[in-house]
Amino acid sequence: MKKAFYIIFLLTEAFIGFLVVALILFSLLVKITPPEVADAEIPAVQKISDTHFTCGNNWLRQDEEGIWVVYIEGKPYERGLAYGALCEKLIRDQEVIFVGQIQEMIPSDFFLNFLKFFVAWFNKDMEEFVPLEYQQEIYGVSRSFSDDFDWVAPKYHRVINYHAAHDIGHALQELAVVGCTSFGASRSYSADSTLIVGRNFDFYMGPEFAKQRLLSIVKPTEGYAYSSYSWAGLMGVVSGMNEVGLTVTINAAKSDLPTGAKDPISILAREVLQYASTIEEAVEICNKREVFVSESLMIGSTKDNRTAILEKSPMKFGVYDPHTELVVCSNHYQSDFYADDAANQANIIESDSPYRFELMKGLLEKKAPLDPRDAIAILSETKGLEDKDIGLGNQKSINQLIGHHAIIFKPAQQLFWISNYPNQISGMQAFHLQELLAKKIDDDTDLDIDSLRLGARALYTSRRYADFQVYLEIKEKLGKAIYFGKEYELTQETEDAFLRSNAESYIPYMTLGQYYLKKEDKVKAESYFKMALDKEVSSPNERTKIKSFIHECQH
């Protein structure tokens, strides 16, 4: 007996020793060191009003629709410090929402810590790939982040990791993609023959995350000034236009599971926007960088008066530049370079991407020649092919009503339109990049161009959209019960309301099937799964999943 206890003691002691050594090695290997910068204090912010703040030549204002606009200029570290000082509350609020979403999705402290260490280990080499200029800028911003989340990681460490959140989420979400759709049109497809670009950005972290949007106007000491629309704290770009009329938007593609950190796609998009004026120059920049997920960068160029798609993956780089008047981008690759790529072919066969591609192309051809009003109509479209009602929120739709934002560019005129909250059906505001760059810090005149606003769509004030809000609320509660084990007792009244709230969609039936399957009521679950298959299911992959649920019910 004593010998057994002694062996257990030795094994325990060895295990503890192993953990100590492992933690020491981990802390040494994953330490991300902030870049060297000149000593500088966080600059003081002057409050002009509750919606207007200044910091040197930089300013932050909120427009009447609730969208914040920040202007920053100068060298990288100076820009970061000014941005962080001006946007401190927005940044901290956004981090609370972001971390809160993760904690809700992963309520276990053990798994949260595992995720934290996994991400830290995965991204330990990221600073080798992020250009020094952006490291310095991000470090400046990080100094204004909250102390409350230092348990996640030191400020600079976690902020640079946040820039890879889009990439990691895209890669780990069942290796699937989100449903962004975009287009570029010129010459005979454009009402004035100059380039018009439109896109929906469907990255979704919940309604609170999408509510506080930020339009950034950046005038760096090197490269071109540009505008970017996203959220507070992101120094990368997902949708943007520069002062020489080049636009960049990103669309996720099917990706293999990454094996290590590279350049976050939003940072690559930022570099293209800041330093490229033509499609050729954008290609040169992309050729220099390595990424760790597959992504399409749609480049609209005023100088070229056309659009091309740069198709980047961890192992390959293809360019789709057909020199045509109309280019459509969904979530699969189109260049010959990826014609035999297994992941891309699987994506085309299994996903909703080809459907949305054909839908977008048909709408563009029907409405051509396009102006911004045509563009908002297309980006707001919720119906399927042949004008079919496929329910709201279907991933086959151009507008799935949960995206972060929509944007329209007229780069030759330096004009762009951005969606109001909650999405483009509530209208879009127009801005002129050169006018925003010329704004003085004490100028309190309107930021947008009122005469060019695009009004709300009819759906926004309809009973159907009000019902859709009911649908989203119930769906969220059911989702937490299904995936996270949250207690939720579904009444018959609520169940009926859920089905009525989005009657043409397959999703309520599939969701109820999953709910009852978890409750082990297989008869009712199977009935709902079969009803789901009678609706317009979003993809072959989704249809296969529903059939697997039916199989589970029968065994």
ZAMARZA-578378 format. One record per residue (C-alpha): residue number from 1; residue in one letter; x, y, z. Coordinates in steps of 0.1 Angstrom, whole numbers, plus 5000, padded with zeros to 4 digits. Layout:
<rs>
R     n   res     xx     yy     zz
R   NUM     A      X      Y      Z
...
</rs>
This chain:
<rs>
R     n   res     xx     yy     zz
R     1     M   5000   5000   5000
R     2     K   5028   5024   5010
R     3     K   5046   5016   4977
R     4     A   5014   5024   4957
R     5     F   5010   5057   4975
R     6     Y   5047   5065   4969
R     7     I   5043   5058   4931
R     8     I   5012   5080   4930
R     9     F   5031   5107   4948
R    10     L   5060   5105   4924
R    11     L   5036   5106   4894
R    12     T   5018   5136   4908
R    13     E   5050   5154   4915
R    14     A   5063   5146   4880
R    15     F   5030   5158   4864
R    16     I   5031   5191   4884
R    17     G   5067   5196   4874
R    18     F   5057   5190   4837
R    19     L   5030   5216   4840
R    20     V   5053   5241   4855
R    21     V   5079   5236   4827
R    22     A   5052   5236   4801
R    23     L   5038   5269   4814
R    24     I   5072   5285   4815
R    25     L   5079   5274   4779
R    26     F   5045   5286   4768
R    27     S   5050   5320   4784
R    28     L   5084   5323   4767
R    29     L   5073   5311   4733
R    30     V   5040   5330   4729
R    31     K   5052   5363   4742
R    32     I   5044   5390   4716
R    33     T   5067   5420   4722
R    34     P   5054   5454   4714
R    35     P   5074   5472   4686
R    36     E   5100   5498   4696
R    37     V   5085   5533   4695
R    38     A   5095   5567   4708
R    39     D   5083   5575   4742
R    40     A   5049   5593   4741
R    41     E   5020   5599   4764
R    42     I   4984   5592   4754
R    43     P   4973   5626   4740
R    44     A   4946   5646   4757
R    45     V   4911   5646   4742
R    46     Q   4890   5678   4742
R    47     K   4852   5674   4744
R    48     I   4833   5698   4722
R    49     S   4800   5681   4729
R    50     D   4786   5646   4737
R    51     T   4790   5637   4701
R    52     H   4821   5657   4691
R    53     F   4857   5652   4704
R    54     T   4891   5664   4692
R    55     C   4927   5654   4698
R    56     G   4953   5675   4680
R    57     N   4943   5676   4643
R    58     N   4923   5644   4648
R    59     W   4886   5643   4655
R    60     L   4856   5620   4664
R    61     R   4820   5628   4657
R    62     Q   4787   5610   4657
R    63     D   4762   5617   4630
R    64     E   4724   5619   4634
R    65     E   4720   5583   4624
R    66     G   4742   5572   4653
R    67     I   4773   5563   4632
R    68     W   4806   5574   4646
R    69     V   4832   5589   4622
R    70     V   4869   5593   4632
R    71     Y   4896   5612   4614
R    72     I   4933   5604   4622
R    73     E   4965   5614   4606
R    74     G   5003   5613   4611
R    75     K   5029   5586   4617
R    76     P   5019   5551   4626
R    77     Y   5023   5552   4664
R    78     E   5009   5588   4666
R    79     R   4978   5576   4646
R    80     G   4973   5547   4669
R    81     L   4976   5569   4701
R    82     A   4952   5595   4687
R    83     Y   4927   5568   4675
R    84     G   4928   5550   4709
R    85     A   4924   5582   4728
R    86     L   4894   5594   4708
R    87     C   4877   5560   4705
R    88     E   4885   5547   4740
R    89     K   4849   5543   4751
R    90     L   4838   5528   4717
R    91     I   4868   5504   4719
R    92     R   4861   5493   4754
R    93     D   4824   5489   4748
R    94     Q   4831   5468   4717
R    95     E   4855   5445   4737
R    96     V   4830   5440   4764
R    97     I   4805   5428   4737
R    98     F   4830   5407   4719
R    99     V   4844   5389   4750
R   100     G   4808   5386   4763
R   101     Q   4797   5368   4731
R   102     I   4826   5344   4735
R   103     Q   4818   5337   4772
R   104     E   4782   5331   4763
R   105     M   4792   5307   4735
R   106     I   4817   5289   4758
R   107     P   4804   5291   4794
R   108     S   4830   5267   4807
R   109     D   4861   5284   4823
R   110     F   4882   5253   4814
R   111     F   4874   5255   4777
R   112     L   4877   5293   4777
R   113     N   4912   5290   4791
R   114     F   4920   5263   4766
R   115     L   4907   5286   4738
R   116     K   4928   5314   4752
R   117     F   4960   5294   4752
R   118     F   4952   5278   4719
R   119     V   4948   5312   4702
R   120     A   4979   5325   4719
R   121     W   4999   5296   4707
R   122     F   4985   5297   4672
R   123     N   4992   5334   4668
R   124     K   5026   5334   4685
R   125     D   5045   5343   4653
R   126     M   5020   5368   4640
R   127     E   5043   5398   4645
R   128     E   5066   5382   4619
R   129     F   5039   5387   4592
R   130     V   5022   5420   4603
R   131     P   5042   5450   4588
R   132     L   5060   5471   4613
R   133     E   5039   5501   4605
R   134     Y   5007   5484   4615
R   135     Q   5023   5469   4646
R   136     Q   5032   5504   4658
R   137     E   4998   5517   4650
R   138     I   4981   5488   4668
R   139     Y   5004   5492   4698
R   140     G   4993   5529   4700
R   141     V   4957   5519   4699
R   142     S   4962   5491   4725
R   143     R   4973   5515   4751
R   144     S   4937   5527   4754
R   145     F   4922   5493   4758
R   146     S   4907   5483   4791
R   147     D   4926   5467   4820
R   148     D   4895   5446   4827
R   149     F   4905   5420   4801
R   150     D   4942   5416   4810
R   151     W   4932   5381   4822
R   152     V   4928   5373   4785
R   153     A   4962   5386   4776
R   154     P   4983   5418   4778
R   155     K   4967   5446   4758
R   156     Y   4990   5446   4727
R   157     H   4989   5408   4727
R   158     R   4952   5406   4726
R   159     V   4946   5435   4702
R   160     I   4968   5421   4676
R   161     N   4951   5388   4681
R   162     Y   4917   5404   4676
R   163     H   4928   5414   4641
R   164     A   4928   5376   4633
R   165     A   4894   5370   4649
R   166     H   4877   5372   4615
R   167     D   4902   5347   4600
R   168     I   4900   5322   4629
R   169     G   4862   5323   4632
R   170     H   4860   5318   4594
R   171     A   4883   5288   4596
R   172     L   4869   5271   4626
R   173     Q   4831   5276   4620
R   174     E   4828   5240   4607
R   175     L   4854   5251   4580
R   176     A   4824   5270   4565
R   177     V   4821   5305   4551
R   178     V   4798   5334   4557
R   179     G   4776   5347   4529
R   180     C   4791   5379   4517
R   181     T   4782   5389   4481
R   182     S   4796   5418   4461
R   183     F   4798   5432   4426
R   184     G   4817   5457   4404
R   185     A   4801   5473   4373
R   186     S   4814   5498   4347
R   187     R   4808   5511   4312
R   188     S   4775   5498   4298
R   189     Y   4765   5483   4332
R   190     S   4769   5517   4350
R   191     A   4745   5546   4346
R   192     D   4773   5571   4341
R   193     S   4798   5545   4327
R   194     T   4822   5549   4356
R   195     L   4828   5522   4381
R   196     I   4802   5513   4408
R   197     V   4810   5487   4435
R   198     G   4786   5473   4460
R   199     R   4789   5447   4488
R   200     N   4772   5431   4518
R   201     F   4795   5421   4547
R   202     D   4778   5393   4566
R   203     F   4803   5388   4594
R   204     Y   4780   5384   4625
R   205     M   4788   5386   4662
R   206     G   4753   5394   4674
R   207     P   4732   5426   4671
R   208     E   4750   5445   4699
R   209     F   4784   5441   4681
R   210     A   4769   5454   4648
R   211     K   4751   5484   4664
R   212     Q   4782   5505   4672
R   213     R   4798   5510   4638
R   214     L   4827   5532   4630
R   215     L   4837   5550   4598
R   216     S   4874   5557   4598
R   217     I   4890   5584   4576
R   218     V   4928   5579   4577
R   219     K   4955   5602   4563
R   220     P   4989   5584   4568
R   221     T   5023   5600   4563
R   222     E   5030   5573   4537
R   223     G   5007   5560   4511
R   224     Y   4972   5571   4502
R   225     A   4944   5585   4524
R   226     Y   4914   5562   4527
R   227     S   4880   5555   4543
R   228     S   4872   5522   4560
R   229     Y   4839   5511   4575
R   230     S   4839   5485   4603
R   231     W   4841   5486   4641
R   232     A   4861   5504   4668
R   233     G   4896   5489   4674
R   234     L   4900   5473   4639
R   235     M   4929   5489   4622
R   236     G   4926   5465   4593
R   237     V   4901   5469   4564
R   238     V   4871   5449   4553
R   239     S   4854   5475   4531
R   240     G   4873   5506   4520
R   241     M   4881   5532   4493
R   242     N   4912   5554   4489
R   243     E   4918   5589   4476
R   244     V   4929   5577   4441
R   245     G   4897   5557   4435
R   246     L   4907   5522   4445
R   247     T   4883   5501   4465
R   248     V   4888   5469   4485
R   249     T   4863   5445   4499
R   250     I   4869   5410   4513
R   251     N   4848   5378   4508
R   252     A   4855   5346   4527
R   253     A   4862   5314   4507
R   254     K   4864   5277   4517
R   255     S   4895   5272   4538
R   256     D   4915   5243   4551
R   257     L   4922   5243   4588
R   258     P   4952   5267   4593
R   259     T   4983   5255   4609
R   260     G   4998   5287   4621
R   261     A   4995   5325   4621
R   262     K   5002   5346   4590
R   263     D   4991   5380   4579
R   264     P   4954   5386   4590
R   265     I   4934   5392   4558
R   266     S   4921   5426   4571
R   267     I   4957   5438   4575
R   268     L   4965   5427   4539
R   269     A   4934   5445   4527
R   270     R   4945   5476   4546
R   271     E   4980   5475   4530
R   272     V   4964   5472   4495
R   273     L   4941   5501   4502
R   274     Q   4969   5523   4516
R   275     Y   4995   5516   4489
R   276     A   4978   5505   4457
R   277     S   4963   5527   4430
R   278     T   4957   5500   4403
R   279     I   4948   5464   4401
R   280     E   4984   5456   4391
R   281     E   4998   5473   4422
R   282     A   4973   5454   4444
R   283     V   4985   5421   4429
R   284     E   5021   5430   4436
R   285     I   5013   5436   4473
R   286     C   4993   5404   4477
R   287     N   5021   5384   4461
R   288     K   5044   5395   4489
R   289     R   5022   5384   4518
R   290     E   5012   5350   4533
R   291     V   4977   5345   4548
R   292     F   4963   5316   4569
R   293     V   4928   5314   4555
R   294     S   4913   5316   4520
R   295     E   4898   5349   4510
R   296     S   4889   5369   4479
R   297     L   4899   5405   4478
R   298     M   4877   5423   4452
R   299     I   4896   5453   4438
R   300     G   4877   5481   4421
R   301     S   4900   5505   4402
R   302     T   4891   5539   4388
R   303     K   4923   5541   4368
R   304     D   4915   5507   4352
R   305     N   4878   5513   4352
R   306     R   4871   5477   4360
R   307     T   4871   5452   4389
R   308     A   4892   5421   4395
R   309     I   4893   5395   4423
R   310     L   4925   5385   4440
R   311     E   4920   5349   4452
R   312     K   4943   5343   4481
R   313     S   4948   5311   4501
R   314     P   4975   5298   4525
R   315     M   4992   5279   4496
R   316     K   4981   5296   4464
R   317     F   4974   5330   4448
R   318     G   4952   5334   4417
R   319     V   4939   5365   4400
R   320     Y   4905   5366   4384
R   321     D   4907   5396   4360
R   322     P   4883   5389   4331
R   323     H   4885   5426   4318
R   324     T   4847   5426   4316
R   325     E   4822   5453   4325
R   326     L   4806   5432   4352
R   327     V   4823   5411   4380
R   328     V   4804   5392   4407
R   329     C   4819   5378   4438
R   330     S   4803   5354   4463
R   331     N   4823   5328   4483
R   332     H   4840   5306   4457
R   333     Y   4870   5311   4435
R   334     Q   4866   5318   4398
R   335     S   4901   5319   4383
R   336     D   4916   5291   4363
R   337     F   4943   5288   4390
R   338     Y   4917   5272   4413
R   339     A   4898   5252   4387
R   340     D   4911   5219   4400
R   341     D   4914   5229   4437
R   342     A   4896   5203   4458
R   343     A   4884   5227   4486
R   344     N   4871   5252   4460
R   345     Q   4853   5225   4441
R   346     A   4837   5211   4473
R   347     N   4826   5247   4482
R   348     I   4809   5251   4447
R   349     I   4791   5218   4451
R   350     E   4781   5219   4487
R   351     S   4775   5256   4496
R   352     D   4750   5284   4488
R   353     S   4777   5304   4470
R   354     P   4769   5295   4434
R   355     Y   4732   5302   4440
R   356     R   4739   5337   4453
R   357     F   4764   5343   4425
R   358     E   4737   5335   4399
R   359     L   4711   5355   4418
R   360     M   4733   5386   4420
R   361     K   4743   5383   4384
R   362     G   4707   5381   4373
R   363     L   4697   5411   4394
R   364     L   4725   5432   4380
R   365     E   4717   5423   4344
R   366     K   4680   5430   4350
R   367     K   4686   5465   4365
R   368     A   4716   5476   4344
R   369     P   4727   5503   4338
R   370     L   4732   5508   4375
R   371     D   4731   5538   4398
R   372     P   4733   5538   4436
R   373     R   4695   5534   4440
R   374     D   4696   5503   4419
R   375     A   4726   5491   4440
R   376     I   4707   5494   4473
R   377     A   4677   5476   4458
R   378     I   4700   5447   4448
R   379     L   4719   5446   4481
R   380     S   4686   5446   4500
R   381     E   4671   5417   4480
R   382     T   4657   5389   4502
R   383     K   4640   5367   4475
R   384     G   4656   5339   4456
R   385     L   4659   5330   4419
R   386     E   4629   5337   4398
R   387     D   4616   5360   4425
R   388     K   4608   5331   4448
R   389     D   4600   5337   4484
R   390     I   4626   5316   4503
R   391     G   4619   5331   4538
R   392     L   4639   5358   4555
R   393     G   4674   5351   4567
R   394     N   4680   5323   4541
R   395     Q   4717   5321   4532
R   396     K   4707   5319   4496
R   397     S   4696   5355   4498
R   398     I   4717   5385   4488
R   399     N   4706   5402   4520
R   400     Q   4703   5378   4550
R   401     L   4693   5407   4573
R   402     I   4720   5399   4599
R   403     G   4751   5413   4582
R   404     H   4774   5439   4598
R   405     H   4771   5464   4570
R   406     A   4765   5471   4533
R   407     I   4785   5497   4513
R   408     I   4783   5512   4478
R   409     F   4813   5530   4461
R   410     K   4815   5555   4433
R   411     P   4853   5558   4434
R   412     A   4857   5582   4404
R   413     Q   4835   5607   4422
R   414     Q   4850   5599   4457
R   415     L   4815   5591   4469
R   416     F   4804   5561   4490
R   417     W   4772   5551   4508
R   418     I   4771   5531   4541
R   419     S   4742   5513   4557
R   420     N   4725   5526   4588
R   421     Y   4717   5502   4617
R   422     P   4703   5476   4616
R   423     N   4710   5470   4579
R   424     Q   4707   5484   4544
R   425     I   4669   5482   4543
R   426     S   4668   5510   4568
R   427     G   4686   5533   4543
R   428     M   4722   5543   4534
R   429     Q   4740   5576   4540
R   430     A   4763   5592   4514
R   431     F   4797   5606   4521
R   432     H   4824   5623   4500
R   433     L   4860   5612   4509
R   434     Q   4877   5644   4500
R   435     E   4853   5665   4520
R   436     L   4858   5644   4551
R   437     L   4896   5646   4546
R   438     A   4893   5684   4545
R   439     K   4871   5688   4576
R   440     K   4885   5710   4603
R   441     I   4885   5698   4639
R   442     D   4859   5724   4650
R   443     D   4837   5721   4619
R   444     D   4803   5709   4631
R   445     T   4785   5709   4597
R   446     D   4769   5677   4585
R   447     L   4792   5649   4577
R   448     D   4770   5632   4552
R   449     I   4754   5645   4520
R   450     D   4717   5648   4528
R   451     S   4707   5652   4491
R   452     L   4723   5618   4482
R   453     R   4708   5597   4510
R   454     L   4691   5565   4500
R   455     G   4659   5560   4518
R   456     A   4646   5530   4537
R   457     R   4631   5501   4518
R   458     A   4595   5491   4521
R   459     L   4604   5459   4540
R   460     Y   4618   5480   4568
R   461     T   4585   5493   4580
R   462     S   4564   5462   4571
R   463     R   4546   5438   4594
R   464     R   4568   5410   4579
R   465     Y   4600   5426   4592
R   466     A   4584   5431   4626
R   467     D   4576   5394   4626
R   468     F   4612   5387   4616
R   469     Q   4624   5404   4648
R   470     V   4602   5380   4668
R   471     Y   4617   5351   4648
R   472     L   4652   5362   4656
R   473     E   4645   5366   4693
R   474     I   4629   5331   4696
R   475     K   4656   5316   4674
R   476     E   4684   5330   4696
R   477     K   4668   5314   4727
R   478     L   4663   5281   4710
R   479     G   4699   5282   4697
R   480     K   4713   5287   4733
R   481     A   4692   5257   4744
R   482     I   4704   5235   4716
R   483     Y   4741   5244   4714
R   484     F   4749   5257   4749
R   485     G   4725   5238   4771
R   486     K   4707   5269   4784
R   487     E   4673   5262   4800
R   488     Y   4644   5271   4778
R   489     E   4609   5257   4780
R   490     L   4591   5263   4747
R   491     T   4553   5268   4751
R   492     Q   4529   5259   4723
R   493     E   4520   5295   4719
R   494     T   4557   5305   4713
R   495     E   4562   5275   4690
R   496     D   4533   5286   4668
R   497     A   4545   5322   4668
R   498     F   4580   5311   4658
R   499     L   4566   5292   4628
R   500     R   4543   5321   4618
R   501     S   4571   5347   4621
R   502     N   4590   5333   4591
R   503     A   4566   5309   4575
R   504     E   4584   5304   4542
R   505     S   4618   5297   4557
R   506     Y   4631   5261   4564
R   507     I   4651   5274   4594
R   508     P   4622   5275   4620
R   509     Y   4614   5238   4612
R   510     M   4650   5227   4613
R   511     T   4655   5246   4646
R   512     L   4625   5231   4662
R   513     G   4636   5197   4650
R   514     Q   4669   5202   4667
R   515     Y   4652   5214   4699
R   516     Y   4629   5183   4701
R   517     L   4658   5160   4692
R   518     K   4677   5173   4722
R   519     K   4646   5168   4743
R   520     E   4646   5132   4730
R   521     D   4612   5136   4714
R   522     K   4623   5120   4682
R   523     V   4588   5117   4666
R   524     K   4582   5154   4668
R   525     A   4617   5162   4658
R   526     E   4615   5140   4627
R   527     S   4583   5156   4617
R   528     Y   4598   5191   4618
R   529     F   4630   5180   4599
R   530     K   4608   5166   4571
R   531     M   4589   5198   4569
R   532     A   4622   5217   4567
R   533     L   4631   5197   4536
R   534     D   4599   5208   4519
R   535     K   4612   5244   4520
R   536     E   4640   5261   4501
R   537     V   4670   5248   4520
R   538     S   4701   5270   4517
R   539     S   4726   5245   4504
R   540     P   4733   5208   4496
R   541     N   4754   5207   4527
R   542     E   4726   5219   4549
R   543     R   4702   5195   4533
R   544     T   4726   5166   4541
R   545     K   4727   5178   4577
R   546     I   4689   5177   4580
R   547     K   4688   5142   4565
R   548     S   4714   5131   4591
R   549     F   4691   5144   4618
R   550     I   4662   5124   4604
R   551     H   4685   5093   4604
R   552     E   4693   5100   4640
R   553     C   4656   5102   4648
R   554     Q   4649   5068   4632
R   555     H   4676   5050   4652
</rs>
